[in-house]
């Protein structure tokens, strides 16, 4: 199972979009400082995840969310109450 996930930095409030084959392990890596791109924005909270059976589908969705502002804006609009907690 592959996951596309969105983390929210509790330090600066910004989002990070990622893809992984092991979601729990990857979140621990982000919060432990092992991911260079997020090291200085810790700690993180998982705010959203989607599961995919095929890696290619997950990679495509991650790419879509990262490069298409409209896709990300629509998703954040759907989960705005979850983001407030």
N, CA, C and O atoms as a GROMACS GRO file, in nm:
protein
  340
    1UNK      N    1   0.085  -0.118   0.000
    1UNK     CA    2   0.000   0.000   0.000
    1UNK      C    3   0.090   0.124   0.000
    1UNK      O    4   0.189   0.131   0.072
    2UNK      N    5   0.053   0.221  -0.082
    2UNK     CA    6   0.128   0.345  -0.095
    2UNK      C    7   0.039   0.461  -0.052
    2UNK      O    8  -0.082   0.457  -0.071
    3UNK      N    9   0.099   0.562   0.006
    3UNK     CA   10   0.022   0.675   0.058
    3UNK      C   11   0.074   0.808   0.006
    3UNK      O   12   0.195   0.828  -0.009
    4UNK      N   13  -0.018   0.897  -0.020
    4UNK     CA   14   0.012   1.038  -0.043
    4UNK      C   15  -0.038   1.107   0.083
    4UNK      O   16  -0.150   1.082   0.128
    5UNK      N   17   0.045   1.192   0.140
    5UNK     CA   18   0.009   1.252   0.268
    5UNK      C   19   0.039   1.400   0.270
    5UNK      O   20   0.121   1.451   0.194
    6UNK      N   21  -0.031   1.468   0.361
    6UNK     CA   22  -0.007   1.610   0.382
    6UNK      C   23   0.021   1.629   0.531
    6UNK      O   24  -0.057   1.589   0.617
    7UNK      N   25   0.134   1.690   0.557
    7UNK     CA   26   0.172   1.724   0.694
    7UNK      C   27   0.161   1.874   0.712
    7UNK      O   28   0.183   1.950   0.619
    8UNK      N   29   0.126   1.915   0.833
    8UNK     CA   30   0.124   2.057   0.865
    8UNK      C   31   0.231   2.083   0.970
    8UNK      O   32   0.235   2.016   1.074
    9UNK      N   33   0.316   2.179   0.942
    9UNK     CA   34   0.420   2.217   1.036
    9UNK      C   35   0.357   2.293   1.151
    9UNK      O   36   0.287   2.392   1.130
   10UNK      N   37   0.382   2.247   1.273
   10UNK     CA   38   0.332   2.319   1.390
   10UNK      C   39   0.419   2.439   1.423
   10UNK      O   40   0.384   2.521   1.508
   11UNK      N   41   0.532   2.449   1.355
   11UNK     CA   42   0.623   2.561   1.375
   11UNK      C   43   0.584   2.682   1.288
   11UNK      O   44   0.575   2.794   1.338
   12UNK      N   45   0.562   2.658   1.159
   12UNK     CA   46   0.534   2.769   1.068
   12UNK      C   47   0.395   2.762   1.002
   12UNK      O   48   0.357   2.854   0.929
   13UNK      N   49   0.320   2.654   1.026
   13UNK     CA   50   0.185   2.643   0.973
   13UNK      C   51   0.175   2.605   0.826
   13UNK      O   52   0.065   2.593   0.772
   14UNK      N   53   0.290   2.585   0.762
   14UNK     CA   54   0.290   2.549   0.620
   14UNK      C   55   0.271   2.399   0.603
   14UNK      O   56   0.288   2.320   0.696
   15UNK      N   57   0.235   2.361   0.480
   15UNK     CA   58   0.208   2.221   0.449
   15UNK      C   59   0.324   2.157   0.374
   15UNK      O   60   0.402   2.223   0.306
   16UNK      N   61   0.334   2.026   0.390
   16UNK     CA   62   0.431   1.946   0.316
   16UNK      C   63   0.354   1.829   0.254
   16UNK      O   64   0.279   1.760   0.324
   17UNK      N   65   0.372   1.806   0.126
   17UNK     CA   66   0.307   1.696   0.056
   17UNK      C   67   0.412   1.591   0.026
   17UNK      O   68   0.521   1.623  -0.022
   18UNK      N   69   0.380   1.466   0.054
   18UNK     CA   70   0.475   1.360   0.029
   18UNK      C   71   0.409   1.230  -0.015
   18UNK      O   72   0.286   1.219  -0.019
   19UNK      N   73   0.492   1.134  -0.046
   19UNK     CA   74   0.451   1.002  -0.093
   19UNK      C   75   0.539   0.900  -0.022
   19UNK      O   76   0.658   0.924  -0.001
   20UNK      N   77   0.482   0.785   0.016
   20UNK     CA   78   0.560   0.682   0.084
   20UNK      C   79   0.494   0.546   0.074
   20UNK      O   80   0.375   0.534   0.044
   21UNK      N   81   0.572   0.445   0.099
   21UNK     CA   82   0.522   0.309   0.108
   21UNK      C   83   0.496   0.268   0.252
   21UNK      O   84   0.437   0.162   0.276
   22UNK      N   85   0.539   0.350   0.348
   22UNK     CA   86   0.519   0.320   0.490
   22UNK      C   87   0.492   0.453   0.562
   22UNK      O   88   0.585   0.522   0.602
   23UNK      N   89   0.366   0.486   0.577
   23UNK     CA   90   0.327   0.617   0.628
   23UNK      C   91   0.375   0.642   0.772
   23UNK      O   92   0.430   0.748   0.801
   24UNK      N   93   0.353   0.548   0.859
   24UNK     CA   94   0.392   0.567   1.000
   24UNK      C   95   0.543   0.592   1.012
   24UNK      O   96   0.586   0.681   1.086
   25UNK      N   97   0.622   0.514   0.941
   25UNK     CA   98   0.768   0.529   0.945
   25UNK      C   99   0.809   0.666   0.890
   25UNK      O  100   0.898   0.731   0.944
   26UNK      N  101   0.745   0.708   0.782
   26UNK     CA  102   0.782   0.833   0.718
   26UNK      C  103   0.751   0.953   0.807
   26UNK      O  104   0.830   1.048   0.813
   27UNK      N  105   0.639   0.950   0.876
   27UNK     CA  106   0.604   1.060   0.966
   27UNK      C  107   0.707   1.068   1.079
   27UNK      O  108   0.748   1.178   1.117
   28UNK      N  109   0.748   0.953   1.131
   28UNK     CA  110   0.852   0.952   1.235
   28UNK      C  111   0.982   1.011   1.182
   28UNK      O  112   1.050   1.085   1.254
   29UNK      N  113   1.016   0.980   1.058
   29UNK     CA  114   1.138   1.036   0.998
   29UNK      C  115   1.129   1.187   0.988
   29UNK      O  116   1.226   1.257   1.018
   30UNK      N  117   1.014   1.238   0.946
   30UNK     CA  118   0.996   1.384   0.937
   30UNK      C  119   1.012   1.448   1.075
   30UNK      O  120   1.083   1.548   1.090
   31UNK      N  121   0.946   1.392   1.174
   31UNK     CA  122   0.948   1.452   1.307
   31UNK      C  123   1.079   1.430   1.382
   31UNK      O  124   1.106   1.498   1.481
   32UNK      N  125   1.161   1.337   1.336
   32UNK     CA  126   1.291   1.313   1.398
   32UNK      C  127   1.402   1.394   1.332
   32UNK      O  128   1.515   1.394   1.381
   33UNK      N  129   1.372   1.462   1.223
   33UNK     CA  130   1.472   1.544   1.155
   33UNK      C  131   1.555   1.471   1.053
   33UNK      O  132   1.658   1.522   1.011
   34UNK      N  133   1.514   1.352   1.011
   34UNK     CA  134   1.590   1.275   0.913
   34UNK      C  135   1.561   1.314   0.768
   34UNK      O  136   1.628   1.266   0.677
   35UNK      N  137   1.463   1.400   0.746
   35UNK     CA  138   1.427   1.446   0.612
   35UNK      C  139   1.480   1.588   0.597
   35UNK      O  140   1.434   1.680   0.664
   36UNK      N  141   1.577   1.606   0.508
   36UNK     CA  142   1.645   1.734   0.494
   36UNK      C  143   1.548   1.848   0.462
   36UNK      O  144   1.562   1.958   0.515
   37UNK      N  145   1.451   1.822   0.374
   37UNK     CA  146   1.362   1.930   0.331
   37UNK      C  147   1.266   1.977   0.440
   37UNK      O  148   1.209   2.085   0.428
   38UNK      N  149   1.249   1.900   0.545
   38UNK     CA  150   1.156   1.941   0.652
   38UNK      C  151   1.223   1.952   0.789
   38UNK      O  152   1.157   1.978   0.889
   39UNK      N  153   1.351   1.932   0.792
   39UNK     CA  154   1.425   1.925   0.918
   39UNK      C  155   1.402   2.046   1.010
   39UNK      O  156   1.387   2.030   1.131
   40UNK      N  157   1.399   2.164   0.953
   40UNK     CA  158   1.390   2.286   1.034
   40UNK      C  159   1.246   2.335   1.053
   40UNK      O  160   1.225   2.444   1.108
   41UNK      N  161   1.149   2.257   1.009
   41UNK     CA  162   1.009   2.296   1.022
   41UNK      C  163   0.934   2.206   1.120
   41UNK      O  164   0.811   2.213   1.128
   42UNK      N  165   1.004   2.122   1.194
   42UNK     CA  166   0.943   2.029   1.289
   42UNK      C  167   0.883   2.103   1.407
   42UNK      O  168   0.926   2.214   1.438
   43UNK      N  169   0.786   2.044   1.473
   43UNK     CA  170   0.720   1.915   1.453
   43UNK      C  171   0.607   1.925   1.350
   43UNK      O  172   0.562   2.034   1.315
   44UNK      N  173   0.563   1.809   1.303
   44UNK     CA  174   0.458   1.799   1.205
   44UNK      C  175   0.339   1.721   1.257
   44UNK      O  176   0.352   1.634   1.344
   45UNK      N  177   0.223   1.754   1.202
   45UNK     CA  178   0.100   1.681   1.232
   45UNK      C  179   0.044   1.631   1.100
   45UNK      O  180   0.036   1.707   1.003
   46UNK      N  181   0.005   1.505   1.094
   46UNK     CA  182  -0.059   1.450   0.975
   46UNK      C  183  -0.200   1.506   0.967
   46UNK      O  184  -0.279   1.490   1.060
   47UNK      N  185  -0.231   1.573   0.855
   47UNK     CA  186  -0.365   1.629   0.839
   47UNK      C  187  -0.447   1.558   0.732
   47UNK      O  188  -0.569   1.573   0.727
   48UNK      N  189  -0.380   1.479   0.645
   48UNK     CA  190  -0.453   1.412   0.538
   48UNK      C  191  -0.366   1.302   0.478
   48UNK      O  192  -0.244   1.316   0.468
   49UNK      N  193  -0.432   1.193   0.438
   49UNK     CA  194  -0.362   1.085   0.368
   49UNK      C  195  -0.459   1.013   0.275
   49UNK      O  196  -0.577   0.999   0.306
   50UNK      N  197  -0.407   0.969   0.163
   50UNK     CA  198  -0.481   0.888   0.066
   50UNK      C  199  -0.401   0.761   0.043
   50UNK      O  200  -0.278   0.766   0.034
   51UNK      N  201  -0.470   0.648   0.034
   51UNK     CA  202  -0.402   0.520   0.012
   51UNK      C  203  -0.425   0.472  -0.131
   51UNK      O  204  -0.533   0.488  -0.187
   52UNK      N  205  -0.321   0.413  -0.189
   52UNK     CA  206  -0.325   0.360  -0.325
   52UNK      C  207  -0.262   0.221  -0.328
   52UNK      O  208  -0.165   0.194  -0.257
   53UNK      N  209  -0.318   0.134  -0.410
   53UNK     CA  210  -0.265   0.000  -0.424
   53UNK      C  211  -0.145  -0.003  -0.519
   53UNK      O  212  -0.059  -0.090  -0.509
   54UNK      N  213  -0.141   0.093  -0.611
   54UNK     CA  214  -0.036   0.097  -0.714
   54UNK      C  215   0.052   0.221  -0.694
   54UNK      O  216   0.001   0.333  -0.683
   55UNK      N  217   0.182   0.200  -0.688
   55UNK     CA  218   0.277   0.309  -0.665
   55UNK      C  219   0.264   0.421  -0.768
   55UNK      O  220   0.269   0.538  -0.733
   56UNK      N  221   0.247   0.386  -0.892
   56UNK     CA  222   0.238   0.487  -0.999
   56UNK      C  223   0.121   0.583  -0.976
   56UNK      O  224   0.132   0.703  -1.001
   57UNK      N  225   0.008   0.531  -0.928
   57UNK     CA  226  -0.107   0.616  -0.900
   57UNK      C  227  -0.076   0.714  -0.786
   57UNK      O  228  -0.113   0.831  -0.793
   58UNK      N  229  -0.010   0.667  -0.683
   58UNK     CA  230   0.026   0.752  -0.571
   58UNK      C  231   0.125   0.861  -0.614
   58UNK      O  232   0.110   0.977  -0.576
   59UNK      N  233   0.223   0.824  -0.691
   59UNK     CA  234   0.321   0.923  -0.739
   59UNK      C  235   0.254   1.028  -0.826
   59UNK      O  236   0.287   1.147  -0.818
   60UNK      N  237   0.160   0.986  -0.909
   60UNK     CA  238   0.088   1.079  -0.996
   60UNK      C  239   0.006   1.178  -0.912
   60UNK      O  240   0.005   1.298  -0.941
   61UNK      N  241  -0.061   1.129  -0.810
   61UNK     CA  242  -0.142   1.216  -0.723
   61UNK      C  243  -0.053   1.316  -0.648
   61UNK      O  244  -0.087   1.433  -0.638
   62UNK      N  245   0.060   1.269  -0.596
   62UNK     CA  246   0.153   1.358  -0.527
   62UNK      C  247   0.200   1.469  -0.622
   62UNK      O  248   0.201   1.587  -0.586
   63UNK      N  249   0.238   1.430  -0.740
   63UNK     CA  250   0.284   1.524  -0.842
   63UNK      C  251   0.175   1.627  -0.872
   63UNK      O  252   0.201   1.747  -0.882
   64UNK      N  253   0.052   1.579  -0.887
   64UNK     CA  254  -0.061   1.665  -0.916
   64UNK      C  255  -0.083   1.768  -0.805
   64UNK      O  256  -0.104   1.886  -0.832
   65UNK      N  257  -0.079   1.723  -0.680
   65UNK     CA  258  -0.099   1.815  -0.568
   65UNK      C  259   0.014   1.917  -0.556
   65UNK      O  260  -0.011   2.032  -0.522
   66UNK      N  261   0.135   1.876  -0.584
   66UNK     CA  262   0.249   1.966  -0.572
   66UNK      C  263   0.253   2.071  -0.683
   66UNK      O  264   0.293   2.184  -0.659
   67UNK      N  265   0.212   2.034  -0.803
   67UNK     CA  266   0.229   2.124  -0.917
   67UNK      C  267   0.103   2.197  -0.960
   67UNK      O  268   0.111   2.294  -1.036
   68UNK      N  269  -0.011   2.154  -0.914
   68UNK     CA  270  -0.136   2.217  -0.955
   68UNK      C  271  -0.201   2.282  -0.833
   68UNK      O  272  -0.261   2.214  -0.749
   69UNK      N  273  -0.188   2.411  -0.826
   69UNK     CA  274  -0.240   2.486  -0.711
   69UNK      C  275  -0.390   2.465  -0.694
   69UNK      O  276  -0.440   2.460  -0.582
   70UNK      N  277  -0.462   2.452  -0.804
   70UNK     CA  278  -0.607   2.434  -0.796
   70UNK      C  279  -0.642   2.302  -0.726
   70UNK      O  280  -0.736   2.298  -0.646
   71UNK      N  281  -0.569   2.196  -0.757
   71UNK     CA  282  -0.595   2.065  -0.693
   71UNK      C  283  -0.572   2.073  -0.544
   71UNK      O  284  -0.652   2.021  -0.466
   72UNK      N  285  -0.464   2.137  -0.503
   72UNK     CA  286  -0.433   2.151  -0.361
   72UNK      C  287  -0.537   2.240  -0.292
   72UNK      O  288  -0.581   2.209  -0.182
   73UNK      N  289  -0.576   2.348  -0.356
   73UNK     CA  290  -0.674   2.439  -0.299
   73UNK      C  291  -0.809   2.368  -0.279
   73UNK      O  292  -0.873   2.386  -0.175
   74UNK      N  293  -0.850   2.288  -0.376
   74UNK     CA  294  -0.976   2.214  -0.364
   74UNK      C  295  -0.969   2.114  -0.248
   74UNK      O  296  -1.064   2.102  -0.171
   75UNK      N  297  -0.858   2.044  -0.237
   75UNK     CA  298  -0.842   1.946  -0.130
   75UNK      C  299  -0.845   2.015   0.007
   75UNK      O  300  -0.914   1.970   0.098
   76UNK      N  301  -0.771   2.124   0.021
   76UNK     CA  302  -0.769   2.195   0.148
   76UNK      C  303  -0.907   2.252   0.183
   76UNK      O  304  -0.943   2.260   0.300
   77UNK      N  305  -0.984   2.290   0.081
   77UNK     CA  306  -1.120   2.336   0.104
   77UNK      C  307  -1.210   2.226   0.157
   77UNK      O  308  -1.298   2.251   0.240
   78UNK      N  309  -1.187   2.103   0.110
   78UNK     CA  310  -1.268   1.989   0.155
   78UNK      C  311  -1.236   1.950   0.298
   78UNK      O  312  -1.322   1.896   0.368
   79UNK      N  313  -1.113   1.975   0.342
   79UNK     CA  314  -1.072   1.929   0.476
   79UNK      C  315  -1.047   2.046   0.572
   79UNK      O  316  -0.973   2.031   0.669
   80UNK      N  317  -1.106   2.163   0.546
   80UNK     CA  318  -1.075   2.282   0.625
   80UNK      C  319  -1.107   2.266   0.773
   80UNK      O  320  -1.037   2.322   0.857
   81UNK      N  321  -1.212   2.191   0.809
   81UNK     CA  322  -1.242   2.170   0.951
   81UNK      C  323  -1.136   2.083   1.018
   81UNK      O  324  -1.104   2.103   1.135
   82UNK      N  325  -1.083   1.988   0.944
   82UNK     CA  326  -0.976   1.903   0.998
   82UNK      C  327  -0.848   1.983   1.019
   82UNK      O  328  -0.771   1.954   1.111
   83UNK      N  329  -0.826   2.082   0.937
   83UNK     CA  330  -0.705   2.165   0.948
   83UNK      C  331  -0.710   2.256   1.070
   83UNK      O  332  -0.606   2.297   1.122
   84UNK      N  333  -0.831   2.289   1.116
   84UNK     CA  334  -0.847   2.380   1.228
   84UNK      C  335  -0.816   2.312   1.362
   84UNK      O  336  -0.792   2.381   1.462
   85UNK      N  337  -0.815   2.180   1.366
   85UNK     CA  338  -0.791   2.112   1.492
   85UNK      C  339  -0.645   2.095   1.522
   85UNK      O  340  -0.609   2.039   1.625
   0.00000   0.00000   0.00000
